[in-house]
Amino acid sequence: TVSFFDGATLLGTGTVVAGVATFTTSTLGVGTHALTAVYSGDTAFNGSTSPIDPQTVTKANTTTVLTSLPNPSVFGQPVSLTATVSVVAPGGGIPTGTVTFFIGGIPQAPVTLSGGMATL
């Protein structure tokens, strides 16, 4: 088997088939990671460790869509503004954080995203 590490943290293992072991992960955080592969050896071969393979993970791009309801509205009627924030492929996951809505160019209090959506 081959064990795959991020620094001293074991990420997972893969079985050697025809001289190749593979492990796939989507859990690496944003930043630089020092990845290594450690072959455990077998009855005929000694184990070995790969050189460090620096893997840089960058932030994923997003798109934001704004909707307002009701639309149209009448003076004095409450209007709900909803921002939906989505990840652009090949990124994955659900964005977190806050959205600041602007009304007439004036920023409103930030609203926390929940499930990729924020409503004011």
C-alpha angles and dihedrals in degrees: 000000000000121000117209119212138189099206104308094338116104109228098182145290139263133199118241111242118175089345096308131102122187133195125177126200137170095186101089109121126223110288140052120316128197101220123191136172120216118199110207095207127225139225092296104031136052120233123255141186125227123231114262114281107203109218117192118203115197131195115276119243120248140199125213125208121193122205129178127200133231096028117205099030134177129240112284094016115125114248123201117215116201125188116197114197117197134181118245114229134284084038120084143198134054119294118241132189129069141311123214114209119206120211115188088346092303116121116233125210111292115263120214117240116240117187088347093305135103125185130196 
